[in-house]
Structures are given as structure tokens and as C-alpha cells.
């Protein structure tokens, strides 16, 4: 994919951004249900729950840069988005 296409999708694809925000919210809530709870992950989740839209804006770069998302012409299955968001969550919520 051309870099300009990737940038334009990040900037203008509201449907994809909404799906990413929903996946982030679900990923945050999943941290609260982990057993055993990990204090650092709980702290990250508590901090992040009020920042879902900001995280969606930041994490859109990873989503639109993903080959599965590009191959799906920027309309990926929900499971693909949830997987990408889950990987990002596990990198930041340590």
C-alpha cells in the first residue's frame, strides 16, 4: 500500500476508528477480569479507560499499517482489529 493511502485511511476512516475505539474499550475491560490480577495492568487500565478516543487516534497507525487491514481494503473483520488491539494492549499494559 502506498504511504499516502495509509495516512489518508488513518485520518479519514471514521468507521475503522470507531471499531478500533470499541476494541480498545473491550481490551481495557478485559484487563479487569484477568486472574490473577496484575497491579501494573490494572493501573494501566484505570488510566486508559478515560482515554479510549485518544488511544484510538494513536493506535490507528498500527491498525492501518497492518497488512491484514490493508489486504481487506481497510474494512477488516472485527476479530482482526481485536487481535491488533490486544497485541498493543499487551505491549503497553505491562
Secondary structure, 3 states (H helix, E strand, C coil): CCHHHHHHHHHHCHHHHHHHHHHHHHHHHHHHCCCCCCHHHHHHHHHHHHHHHHHHHHHHHHHHCCHHHHHCCCCCCHHHHHHHHHHHHHHHCC
